[in-house]
Amino acid sequence: MIEKQYHFSASIGLARLASTLVRISNKHLSKVVVEYKGITVELDYTLESIMDVMSLDIRPGDLFHIRFVGIDEVQALQLIEDQFGKMNL
């Protein structure tokens, strides 16, 4: 298991963050979980997952966690890190 903490920037918007996370989670076998204020959302490639992340209502400036669990967790983390770098998160 790998867990990372991220700082949410208003410049990317919550919808873009949610869709990016769900899209990336679909490319790996590992479970990807977003946690914010004690509420967790397990991601899969569905509209429901996007809505679940958006319902967390992560605010600009707040911290949230992403947990990766599985055989390709390092690769999933790297892909998210790469995408967040491009989005200046």
Summary of the structure (lengths in Angstrom):
residues: 89
radius of gyration: 11.6
end to end distance: 22.2
largest distance: 32.5
contacts: 256
relative contact order: 0.31
helix: 39%
strand: 26%
